[in-house]
């Protein structure tokens, strides 16, 4: 009986030994990786969503140009830059019709594409009370020079929150690297119900859970407010091809880094699953051997 007890201990030790070894091999593998897997640009799909619709074009700029026009121009520049960089599956999403219907329709379209990342392009205005009147080209318009800068938003209700935050950070950092400053006014009390929590102060990423395009999309999703089109000074810069190219370059670099990190992460999870499968097989084989042995080797 005593021998049989030792035999069981030996078997348990054998099984346990097979497990830490896999964990050890994993950390050893991380210390000297063969070559980290990199992004397959041709297989990666980014969806660039043009905010609002022709029929309901969103905010109005200081000189009376619709936000939709700004969104469309910037989205086109981003799409072109991504395609030129080899992201040939990039898709620009243009939606038509009424606003609410448009929101759900763009989410449906994005979800059916099984995209790897979703970026919604918008341009910003200010709450009603900050708008001032002025005439431009003999026409009455409204403006506010109070705030300046872009901003990024993620929804904590998005099923890929961690990846959404990562993409927001990467994009914010790329914009920052090009000397573009994000606006901090969303943290101010004067923003009332439009006040937001700044979840990444370094990259300028805010939390906005209720945004339908960020909450209902099934892939990592970020919304970019390209800048304040109600700001008379900023509007013309935002409309310039130079600024659009600069933002497009930032998005492309962010997508590239995001794709790289996602590829590494996927490979890591795949390797983990493989090792777990192997460990399970080792245990299974050990058990099989035990129970198929004609007699206990220690009692022989
Ligand atoms: Zn908008």
Boltz pocket constraint, residues with backbone or C-beta under 6 A from the ligand:
constraints:
  - pocket:
      binder: B
      contacts: [[A, 51], [A, 52], [A, 58], [A, 59], [A, 67], [A, 121], [A, 122], [A, 123]]
      max_distance: 6.0
